[in-house]
């Protein structure tokens, strides 16, 4: 994850430069449509070799069927971050026609500055959503103005890993599902192994805004049954869920169940028995910790909840956006390319096989296209099952500031023992209201 940037102020600066150069009109592009009807455009892939290779292969196949289109695939600049690289390109007037690696929060910043265009206004948009079987997934991605600026490519429904072997030693046959059950496990753990911890996560005492996706929001989304927290510019968080979330962290801290100093592979070594886990972990385990086997060493589970509630989780997810600086011909060609890619489930399978990132499809768990792959990689099955039960990042341009305040005003002091849950939640609300006004 990238370090905190004051992205919103940077975007506003770039917008003014963007407007001065007249780039938003889409005119004067060097690679637009030509008199013979051909069109050429730039596609920026995420700065990841497997993703760049996937998009390059898709572009080559598409161009074989569409000889009047030229797609130039290259990795986006990432200095000091991919977001900053995109913003700099917008300001300089050399943004691509389309790029991936756009989160919902960053998409909101770009949309606020009119740097990207609504995808739902392209002919064939609804057909694409239906063909890719992603209507339910898209319902959580719609922006506050009912426009759709980002098409999600993948969705990691973040899960918790539990050391099942150690749970069995402690006398537990199942993963704990509620706060009370988690605390019961934690107490038994400390009784038997005083040197072990329930959850090792140094970020719990750090203000890093992006870290909140993998601690606070995993627990909050579960407690609130998927409440959006902030909708557009309105603070819509659930008070009861907010307090319950912080009280859970408070209880973990007061019972000595959190390891907040940095540690190397604490879950794999057994120093902790609970870990926020994304599907990218498994290739690392295959290489470094082959003894980690689902059903034996560990199990996967949705976040714990207050008694009697259904669980929801955070969706680590990014997608594609089309830029306003591209010509109309480039924008249409870019959308047609996207529609071509995602209208064939075999392309999503190729993506899944290459990246381990679950395609953002409602039918991923039961579409026969993916059955063999999921059978061969059973650890990915629960991620696929829970895509519809996961919530993407908020769609606010001030996402970074808001999530930093969740840390500094609430989670960090609660874990450090400096505030109780009720006071911390009130402080979070007051601070965020000040940002949104």
Beta strands, then each sheet from edge to edge (+ up, - down):
strand 1: 39-45
strand 2: 69-75
strand 3: 98-102
strand 4: 151-157
strand 5: 159-163
strand 6: 197-200
strand 7: 230-231
strand 8: 234-235
strand 9: 258-259
strand 10: 272-277
strand 11: 298-301
strand 12: 313-322
strand 13: 390-391
sheet 1: 2+ 1+ 3+ 12- 4+
sheet 2: 2+ 1+ 3+ 12- 13-
sheet 3: 9+ 6+ 10+ 5- 11+
sheet 4: 7+ 8-
end
